Amino acid sequence: MIAVLALLAGVLLGIVFHPAVPPELVPYLPIAVVAALDAVFGGVRAKLDGIFDDKQFVVSFISNVLVSALIVYVGDQLGVGGQLSTGVVVVLGVRIFGNVAAIRRHLFRA
């Protein structure tokens, strides 16, 4: 319940204050969002499996976002940012779909 209230509060604060992302961070925002989604779906799967640990979730969430953004940043510095961005999205996408499949199996017993 606290998580839902925090989510609603965050959405309302975003609507009211219209936060701006610095232009130099804009290329890394989509990758960070996909990495965050990976952590969230992993957390939901862990909760349904009965092995959720809040400390592990927070560390996973932060490290996923930072490592994926760092990989894309290094790729930009090397001139292959697009290819590494695609690679990160593919890897995280596979993980997200795996977690969603496990969640679906758990919820629908299928």
Steps between C-alpha positions, in 0.01 A plus 500: 500500500787735579652434158176590323467822701863588424440436130193723500685771691787484249266527204318796656828676581615447141178644362511802731871591477581390141859393574750549219770252410836661424572472125823306554305225682216468247667222294533284812146543634330233282766245592462586869122457476535157337753398767263620772215300345721193504560544872130561569385190312775300672373627834141404419616154395702461820199610708277242331767233550521592868869599489472881484761695695459876515872574537583280203227671296634850573857396417383326182292800395781752549775281357293406191437865422858611563672212319278520193546878477876457547515242220321738263721791611816300431353402163439867421859581588621220273267601218282190521229630732216392273620143480555473875161661567340237281692226679394624842136526394507148353655347813266683735205425272574129515518521879175697519316252279638211706376660819160582347468139385577376852250747646236386251566133582472577871178702471317289243661162571569475128 
